């Protein structure tokens, strides 16, 4: 463990040096106020018609306020991963990556047209083996949420319903011909997953009925959702939770299903070619759980059912954007803060199931020469790549861990360690609210509290917009036993900040009145518990404890409390002894260390790992992986620090030749359901430039390797002969392609085709991407191809 902190007292001069001195005007600003004394809705249970809640591993239930596990409030993290969009050979390591990132429940659409590739023949083998995927979730300590549609959307052709069923029936209704087909599909699926329900000791805890459903009319609306649930029960799908998506005026039979919600930092389905106005996801929610346009393919002018169901159902999320897709007409790029701030704000709004779509990217399968992606010309609202479904997710299309994962993991670890406390807390609005989502000057904040304990949430980040700085900020929160004003020294909340602070937090019998640091997790060793927090700003963390508390750092009495200012450090522990003699230790991490934070089980114990490497907690070893850098450094708490250099080839630049010059790209047509830019027809690719290169046969010497293609153009397609391996719309990023799945194709010539991007293309690109384009009528260039090895280090128990 790190050494005990024996730092000398921080003098007034030292505090000023660390940037804590404040101008007089800031120090005298009135605290922002909030009343958190309302206990919230009375607890209500047994009113929702769910399935069997108990099984060999305990019970999973639901009240009007929270999910429960074994009768206690429960706040899990759910991440979407489509098994049919990833090679089955690597499912287990990908699931372990998700678990290492703090995922509790894996959700997956079962896309009908991914498993029924020709009429009447449903295939559950290979990459479609749902039974094996669910068993792997179970074996790795992950729960599973079944989302079998029958209409799933998921940027799939006809929302995942096979063409011949769309043609022969009236989908998404109680049409007998359609329902007979759904019955056939769902029974076939049930044959694969029976025995794996929660009641049987398996991991399947929930089932989502349909998706984005707001149709109303004969055989539709609430009657259709009711019919689908009745069918599910008749087949045997008996699970603790039945849900339905709750946005875009959704309609459902109340009590039979529970709405789940979502929101995204951008709208790739928008027809606008300019930056969007500020998204409402960056506002705290107090009166509604329903986000704005979430891309539903249908419209309904009637009021939906979700908002009027708020008193009877908990605030559950299923589709908060872990990223966003890149679609043809709109290609936004997200910063990790864009995702983390939006998600933290929704948790501060009362979310009691944090569900992501997507958490893991993938690739669309091909079906006997047919493509299965959503397109406008097939009646969809969007044009999507044929294969690529990266989604800018925390774990990408090829299993690469992306920077957004680091921005989200601390929140997930917090929910695992302390989510039972947060879940039971009521959301409270401040006395002064922002006028609307366009108000970038008022501070956005909330408190979730129960009794005299709570968490204060702050968000001062809005994607693509500058928010105001808030110097000299303090908060006064009215609690049942009186007001609390924090912190003692007013702070500056900078543009881009997003965080939460504890108030009245029980740390194994020692009360933390507040801290200007975000709780993360709880560890134990032979000397007892260690609570880990992350500083939310540069400089020392302000810690407040009840009078009589003793610290191993310098402190002072202040208005009946003990106040300390402790610089964060990953190398020292702070010992805190309460008035009754109970002792606990704190590890205060700085923000840079927090970006290298992993928490998981290693060598039979919960541990914290600080490393820049991607981390997998395997049964017999801790596995660290890095792209392009063979030098590993790590620190294990409790445990030791270490470093090592892996062997293997260095990154290289691959030669290529231009085998075909670009022709003139045709003008982009405007039309389709969105009346916006439409993806060019297949014949347009005759104008594509072509570049040939050979990935080395020994490229996988270190285990995996990635191609990084720096290119400019409209649409890129990668071929081995006539077999398309991947495709992408240019969005300003380097195109990264994992080679492990293509091992048997290495050493042969590959071809990259690039359809020129016209200067007058009516599409949206972020400003950073636009800046990379040359001033020309069109562009179709390949600048470099780099081969980046992935190095691996195993740390044995």
Order of alpha helices (4+ residues) and beta strands (2+ residues): beta-alpha-alpha-beta-beta-beta-beta-beta-beta-alpha-beta-alpha-beta-beta-alpha-beta-alpha-alpha-beta-alpha-beta-beta-beta-beta-alpha-beta-beta-beta-beta-beta-alpha-beta-beta-beta-beta-beta-beta-beta-beta-beta-beta-beta-beta-beta-beta-beta-alpha-beta-beta-beta-beta-beta-beta-beta-beta-beta-beta-beta-beta-beta-beta-beta-beta-beta-beta-alpha-beta-beta
